[in-house]
């Protein structure tokens, strides 16, 4: 049951959107996914309350530093992937979640502020490696990318990350209407009506490619569909 944590010390980097897209796509493919909603804004919890029961997916809300490890331990037998969504900050809960992770995803938009927030997470990962000998795999995922224009800031960010040897996923999260609608209307990309959401097919393909790349980086330890179940409630810490 790998733990994948989405972290950026700056809010608004597309972290929650990327986490939800990955979680719902993995669940749709038959993997049992538990989302640990450790963001005080509780956007994913709100989405789940609007959406209702989702097959292979459960959401645990109001996760604290003290309860995080317990949630993972208590749910590991019925989970293939844990997805952790964190607040846009760098605090003790963020450090704890990163320390428990198998892979850390660092979402970055094409702006310098996002890059600096991501750099703080990279520094934290480096400190864990140097001080505790704990090396945690990590990747940057570019978010809210324009499908038409590549900004000079984004080119500079890519170059800077490459110079520092930071892995960047080949699949960025594009700026799509469907990725906003999912929070407003609930449900998943697969349950949306293509007649009402523009370019839904492209959003679905983006999500599929993103999930496939993550699966290559973080392979599951169980086959999809094994003891899959439907979870009926949002659990609070």
C-alpha positions in Angstrom: 0.0 0.0 0.0 2.2 2.8 -1.2 1.7 6.3 0.3 1.8 9.1 -2.3 1.8 12.6 -0.8 1.1 15.8 -2.7 3.0 18.8 -1.2 4.0 22.3 -2.0 4.7 25.0 0.7 2.6 27.5 -1.3 -1.1 27.2 -1.7 -2.8 27.3 -5.0 -0.3 25.2 -6.9 -2.9 22.7 -8.1 -2.0 20.2 -5.4 -5.5 19.2 -4.4 -6.7 18.9 -8.1 -3.8 16.6 -9.0 -4.4 14.5 -5.9 -8.1 14.1 -6.7 -7.5 13.3 -10.4 -5.0 10.6 -9.5 -7.2 9.1 -6.8 -10.3 8.9 -8.9 -8.5 7.5 -11.9 -6.8 4.8 -9.8 -10.1 3.9 -8.2 -11.8 3.7 -11.7 -9.0 1.3 -12.7 -9.9 -1.0 -9.8 -7.4 0.0 -7.2 -8.6 0.6 -3.7 -7.7 4.2 -2.8 -7.8 5.9 0.6 -7.4 9.7 0.5 -6.1 11.3 3.7 -7.4 14.8 3.6 -4.9 16.7 5.7 -5.6 20.1 4.2 -7.6 22.3 6.7 -9.6 23.6 3.7 -11.0 20.0 3.3 -11.7 20.5 -0.5 -11.6 16.7 -1.2 -13.9 16.0 1.8 -16.3 18.6 0.5 -16.1 17.0 -3.0 -16.8 13.5 -1.5 -19.8 14.8 0.5 -21.3 16.2 -2.7 -20.4 13.2 -4.8 -21.6 10.4 -2.5 -20.3 6.9 -2.5 -17.5 6.2 -5.0 -16.4 2.7 -5.8 -13.0 1.7 -4.4 -12.6 5.1 -2.8 -12.7 6.3 0.8 -11.9 9.7 2.2 -10.6 10.3 5.8 -11.0 13.9 6.8 -9.4 16.2 9.4 -6.2 14.2 9.6 -3.8 15.4 12.3 -0.1 14.8 12.9 -1.0 12.4 15.7 -3.5 10.4 13.7 -1.8 10.2 10.3 0.3 7.1 11.0 -2.7 5.4 12.7 -4.9 5.9 9.7 -2.3 4.3 7.4 -1.8 1.4 9.8 -5.6 0.8 10.3 -6.4 0.9 6.6 -3.5 -0.8 5.0 -5.3 -4.2 4.6 -8.0 -2.7 2.5 -6.0 -0.1 0.6 -3.8 -0.4 -2.5 -2.8 3.3 -2.6 -2.9 6.1 0.1 -3.1 9.6 -1.4 -2.3 12.4 1.1 -3.3 15.9 0.4 -1.6 18.5 2.5 -2.0 22.2 3.3 0.0 24.7 1.3 2.6 25.2 4.0 5.7 23.7 5.6 4.9 22.6 9.1 5.2 19.5 11.4 2.3 17.7 9.7 3.8 18.2 6.3 7.2 16.9 7.5 5.5 13.9 9.2 3.5 13.0 6.0 6.6 13.3 3.8 8.5 11.0 6.2 5.8 8.3 5.9 5.6 8.6 2.1 6.8 6.2 -0.6 6.7 9.0 -3.2 6.2 12.7 -2.9 4.5 14.6 -5.7 5.4 18.3 -5.9 2.9 20.2 -8.0 4.2 23.4 -9.6 2.5 25.9 -11.8 4.4 28.2 -14.2 5.2 30.9 -11.7 8.2 31.7 -9.5 6.2 31.6 -6.3 5.1 28.0 -6.9 8.7 27.1 -7.7 9.9 28.6 -4.4 7.1 26.7 -2.6 8.2 23.5 -4.3 11.9 24.2 -3.5 11.0 24.3 0.3 9.6 20.7 -0.1 12.8 19.7 -1.9 14.9 21.1 0.9 12.8 19.2 3.4 13.4 16.0 1.5 17.1 16.7 1.3 17.2 17.3 5.1 15.5 13.9 5.7 18.1 12.3 3.6 21.1 14.0 5.1 20.1 14.0 8.8 18.1 10.8 9.1 19.4 8.8 6.1 15.8 8.6 4.8 15.7 8.9 1.0 12.2 9.4 -0.3 11.4 9.2 -4.1 9.9 12.4 -5.4 8.8 14.0 -8.7 7.5 17.4 -9.8 4.2 17.5 -11.7 3.5 20.6 -13.7 0.0 21.8 -13.2 -2.6 24.1 -14.9 -0.5 24.0 -18.0 -1.9 25.9 -21.0 -2.5 23.6 -23.9 -1.5 26.4 -26.3 1.1 28.6 -24.6 4.3 27.6 -22.8 5.3 30.6 -20.7 8.9 31.8 -20.3 8.5 31.2 -16.6 7.6 27.6 -17.2 10.6 27.0 -19.5 12.9 28.6 -16.8 11.4 26.3 -14.1 11.9 23.2 -16.2 15.5 24.2 -16.9 16.2 24.9 -13.2 14.7 21.6 -12.1 16.7 19.7 -14.7 19.9 21.4 -13.6 19.2 20.2 -10.0 18.5 16.7 -11.1 14.9 16.8 -10.1 12.6 14.4 -11.9 9.7 16.0 -13.7 6.8 13.9 -14.9 6.3 13.8 -18.6 2.6 14.2 -18.2 1.6 17.7 -17.0 -1.9 18.5 -15.6 -3.5 20.7 -18.2 -5.8 23.6 -17.6 -9.2 22.0 -18.3 -12.8 23.0 -17.5 -13.5 19.4 -16.3 -10.8 19.7 -13.6 -12.7 22.7 -12.1 -16.1 21.2 -12.6 -15.3 18.1 -10.6 -15.2 20.2 -7.4 -18.2 22.2 -8.2 -20.5 19.4 -9.4 -19.0 16.3 -7.7 -18.6 12.9 -9.3 -15.6 12.0 -11.5 -14.3 12.6 -15.0 -15.9 9.3 -16.0 -19.3 10.2 -14.7 -19.4 13.7 -16.2 -21.7 14.4 -19.2 -19.6 15.1 -22.3 -22.4 17.1 -23.7 -22.2 19.6 -20.8 -18.4 19.8 -20.2 -16.1 21.0 -23.0 -13.1 18.9 -24.0 -14.0 16.2 -21.5 -12.4 13.5 -23.6 -9.1 15.4 -23.4 -9.4 15.8 -19.7 -10.0 12.0 -19.3 -7.0 11.2 -21.5 -4.9 13.6 -19.4 -5.9 11.8 -16.2 -5.3 8.4 -17.7 -1.8 9.3 -18.8 -1.0 10.9 -15.5 -2.1 7.9 -13.5 -0.2 5.5 -15.8 3.0 7.4 -15.3 2.5 7.5 -11.5 1.9 3.7 -11.6 5.2 3.2 -13.3 7.0 5.3 -10.7 5.1 3.8 -7.7 3.9 0.2 -8.6 1.2 -1.3 -6.4 2.0 -4.3 -4.3 -1.4 -6.0 -5.1 -3.3 -6.6 -8.3 -6.1 -4.2 -9.1 -9.5 -5.5 -8.1 -8.3 -7.6 -5.2 -10.9 -7.5 -2.5 -12.3 -4.2 -3.9 -15.0 -2.7 -1.9 -17.3 0.3 -1.7 -16.8 2.6 1.3 -19.9 4.4 2.4 -18.8 7.2 4.6 -16.4 10.0 5.1 -14.4 9.3 8.3 -13.2 12.0 10.6 -10.1 11.8 12.7 
